[in-house]
Amino acid sequence: MNVSINLSSDKAAATFIGGNSPTFEWKVSSNETNACKDPTNITAYTTVTTTEQLACTNFGWADTADKLEIDLRVGIGSGAAGEKTATITAEATAIA
């Protein structure tokens, strides 16, 4: 069964990192040929938000085509202090 994949975070950059000009971004790519049968939707670094973002509209199930790569970019500006955490959620929804 193929699925669509959505990504979300419990925090955006300002809440997660704080300080001056923080960045919190992600991009998604197929790590195996045809893992995402339709092109991935977050192909360039995109700002992470607390709203779900569609990462892949048709994620495959075959062992040779079922890996996505999710890259994160975090920019910590001046004034950011202390330990920080954020929870990233990947949610799969079956495609009928």
FIGUKE-387054 format. One record per atom (N, C-alpha, C, O): x, y, z; residue in one letter. Coordinates in steps of 0.1 Angstrom, whole numbers, plus 5000, padded with zeros to 4 digits. Layout:
<recs>
XYZA/...
</recs>
This chain:
<recs>
500849885000M/500050005000M/500950125000M/501850135008M/500650214991N/501450344991N/500750445000N/499650435003N/501550535005V/501150635015V/501650775011V/502650785003V/501050875016S/501551015015S/502251045029S/501850985039S/503251125029I/504051155041I/503951305043I/504251385035I/503551335056N/503551475060N/504451495072N/504651405080N/505151605072L/506051645083L/505551765090L/504951855085L/505851765103S/505551885112S/506451885124S/507151785127S/506551995130S/507352015142S/506452085153S/505552155150S/506852055165D/506052125176D/506552265178D/505952345186D/507652305171K/508252435173K/508752495160K/509352415152K/508552625158A/509252695146A/510552745151A/510852735163A/511252815143A/512652855146A/512652945158A/513552935167A/511853045159A/511853145169A/511653085183A/512353115193A/510752985184T/510452915196T/511452815199T/511852795211T/511952745189F/512852635191F/514252695195F/514852645205F/514752785188I/516152835189I/516252965197I/517052985206I/515353065193G/515353195199G/516553275194G/517153235184G/516853385201G/517953465197G/517653545184G/516453565181G/518653595178N/518553685166N/518653595153N/519653525152N/517753615145S/517753545131S/517953395131S/518853345124S/517153325139P/517353175139P/516753115126P/515853175120P/517353005122T/516752935110T/516552785114T/517352725122T/515452725109F/515152585112F/514452545099F/513352585096F/515152465091E/514652425077E/514852275075E/515752215081E/514152225065W/514252095061W/514052075046W/513552165040W/514551965041K/514251935027K/514251775026K/514751705035K/513551725016V/513251585015V/513651545001V/513451604991V/514351425000S/514751364987S/514551214988S/514651154999S/514351154976S/514251014976S/515650954978S/516650994971S/515850864987N/517150804989N/517250674981N/518350614981N/516150624975E/516150514965E/515350564954E/514350634955E/515650514942T/514950554930T/513450514931T/513150404935T/512650604928N/511150594929N/510550574943N/509450524944N/511350604953A/510750594967A/509550684968A/508550654974A/509650804962C/508550894962C/508150904947C/508750974939C/507050834943K/506750814929K/506450944922K/506650964910K/505851044930D/505651174925D/506851254931D/507351214942D/507251364925P/508351434931P/508051474946P/506951504949P/509151474954T/508951524967T/508651664967T/508951734958T/507851714977N/507351844977N/508251944984N/508052064982N/509151894992I/510051994999I/511451964994I/512351915001I/511752004981T/512951964974T/514152064977T/515252034975T/513852184982A/514852274986A/514552305001A/513452285006A/515652355008Y/515452395022Y/514252485024Y/514152595017Y/513352445032T/512052515035T/511952535049T/512252445057T/511352645053T/511152675068T/510252575074T/509152545069T/510752525085V/509952425093V/508852505101V/509152615106V/507652455100T/506552525107T/505852415116T/506152295115T/504952465124T/504152375132T/502952325125T/502152235130T/502752365112T/501652315104T/502252205095T/503352215090T/501452095093E/501951985085E/502252035071E/501652115065E/503451985066Q/503852005052Q/503951875045Q/504551775050Q/503351865033L/503351745025L/504751725020L/505351805012L/505351615023A/506751585019A/506751495007A/507651504998A/505851395006C/505851294995C/504351254993C/503651215002C/503951264981T/502551234978T/502251084975T/501151044975T/503351014972N/503150874968N/504350794971N/505150754962N/504550764984F/505650694989F/505450544987F/504450484991F/506450484981G/506350334978G/506550244989G/506950285000G/506350114986W/506450014996W/507549904993W/507849825002W/507949894981A/508949794977A/510249814984A/510649934986A/510949704988D/512149714995D/513249794988D/514149854994D/513149794975T/514149874967T/513750014964T/514550084958T/512650054969A/512150194966A/511350244978A/510150284976A/511950244990D/511150285002D/511950365012D/511750355024D/512850445007K/513750525016K/513650675012K/513950705000K/513350755021L/513450905019L/514550955028L/514850895039L/515151065024E/516151135032E/515651265036E/515151345028E/515651295049I/515151425054I/516351495060I/516951455070I/516751605054D/517851685059D/517351805067D/516351875063D/518051835078L/517751955086L/518852055086L/520052015085L/518452175086R/519452285087R/519052375098R/517952435098R/519852395108V/519652475120V/520652585120V/521852555121V/520152715121G/521052825122G/520852895135G/519752935138G/521952895143I/521852955157I/522453095157I/523653105155I/521653195158G/522153335158G/522553375172G/522453295182G/523053495173S/523453545186S/522253555195S/521153585191S/522553545208G/521553555218G/520753425221G/519953425231G/520953325214A/520353195217A/521053125228A/522253105227A/520353095239A/521053035250A/520352915255A/519052905253A/521052825262G/520352715268G/520152595259G/520452595247G/519652485266E/519352365259E/518052375251E/517152435256E/517952325239K/516852335231K/516352205226K/517152115223K/515052185224T/514552055219T/513352095210T/512652195212T/513152005200A/511952015191A/511551875187A/512451785186A/510351845186T/509851715181T/509351725167T/508451805164T/509951645159I/509551635144I/508651515143I/509051405147I/507551525136T/506651415134T/506451395119T/506251485111T/506651265115A/506351225102A/505051135102A/505051035110A/504051175095E/502751105095E/502551045081E/502551115071E/502150915081A/501850855068A/500350835067A/499650795077A/499750865055T/498350845053T/498150755041T/498750785030T/497450645042A/497250555031A/496550625019A/495650705021A/497050585007I/496450634995I/495450534990I/495850414988I/494250574987A/493250474983A/493450434968A/492750354963A/
</recs>
